[in-house]
């Protein structure tokens, strides 16, 4: 699940391939769709989100990932020990 224990990717330079690019993108990784919903519906996050919505437009998506294979042929699966708060300590 791309969408966890810290930002998997973040950047202010977003290059549009098709269509208009957003100003900024942050990608988190979660172990499951249920974990994404638990994070998004957490009351502490809801409070922080209210502040953020004063300054930014949010478009949030969850995309189910697939395991990756290393050059040696080993399958690498997404982490399952992710914290519930990706921005937490």
N, C-alpha and C positions, 0 to 999 in steps of 0.2 A: 504494500500500500504506500504509494507515494503521497504524500500530502503532509513528534516524536521526540525525541530526546534532544531537540535542538534543530535549528534550521539545516536542512539538507542542502539547500541552495538559497542564495539571496543576492540580489543585485539591483543597482539602480540603472545599469545599462542593459536595456532590453531591446533586442533587435527584432523587428517585425519581418516575418517571412511572407505571411499573407495577412492582410488586414492591419488594423491599427494596434500598435503595442501599448500596453499599460505603462505607466511611469515607473512602476516598481513591482517586482515579483518576489515572493518568498515561498519556498517549497519545504514542507515538513514531511517526515516519514512516520507513519503509525503502523502498529502491528495488525490492525483490523479496521473495518468500517465502524464497528461498534466503539472502538477507541476514539475515532474521530468525533463521533456524536457525543461521547462522554466528555471529551475536551470542550467541544463547542457549546454544550449545554451546562457546563459547570458554572455555578453562580458567581464565582470569583472572576471567571473570564467574561461573563456577561457584564459585570461592572466595568471592567477595563475596556471592553468593546464599546460601551456607551461613550466613553471619552474619545476613543479612537475615531468613532463615526463622525465626530465634530470636525475632524481634520482630513479624513481620507474616505474614499469610496472603496468598500470591500466587495470583492467577488471571490467567493470561496468554492472550491471544487474538490471532490475526492476522486482519485483515479486509482483503480486497483492495478497493482503492479504485477509483474511476473518475475520468477526467479531468474537470476543471471548466471551465466556459465563462465568460469574462468578459462584461461588458455589451456590449463591442464585438464579441463573437462569436468571440474568440480562445480556443483550447483551451489550458488550462494543465495540464501533466502533472506528476506528482510528481517531486521532485528525484532525480537518479541519482548525485550526488556525495557521498552520506552517509557519514559515518565508520562504522567497524564497531562502535565503542563509543559509544553515545548519551550516556553519562555522562562521557566522557573530555573532555580539553581541546579 
